[in-house]
Amino acid sequence: MLLIRCPWCGPRDEIEFRYGGQAHIAYPADPDALSDADWADFLFMRDNPRGPFRERWYHVHGCRRWFNAVRDTSTHRFVATYRIDEEPV
């Protein structure tokens, strides 16, 4: 079982959390101007690197807050976690 460090609650079992996708994706400035293809790109096309990757996580069975994490996708090891209002590590 993975141990994930919540920035507010500390280390907890992975079953307390839900994955929220890639972190630091900006919402489109003018969503009405996007074509269907542009919307599909925004909603579904994400990076898929091997190695460190910035992700969003939700502590559903704890403080119920969103936070960001840097996780190595090749080992699943969490490198760092930080609050949404903090600078990326």
URKA-V366773 format. One record per residue. OMEGA is omega as a letter, one per 40 degrees, with the letter a starting at -180 (999 if undefined). Layout:
BEGIN
OMEGA ; OMEGA
END
This chain:
BEGIN
i ; i ; a ; a ; i ; i ; a ; a ; a ; a ; i ; i ; a ; a ; i ; a ; i ; i ; a ; i ; a ; i ; i ; i ; a ; i ; a ; a ; i ; a ; i ; a ; a ; i ; i ; i ; i ; i ; i ; i ; a ; a ; a ; a ; a ; i ; i ; a ; i ; a ; a ; a ; i ; a ; i ; i ; a ; a ; a ; a ; i ; a ; i ; i ; i ; i ; i ; i ; i ; a ; i ; a ; i ; a ; a ; i ; i ; a ; a ; i ; a ; a ; a ; a ; i ; i ; i ; i ; 999
END
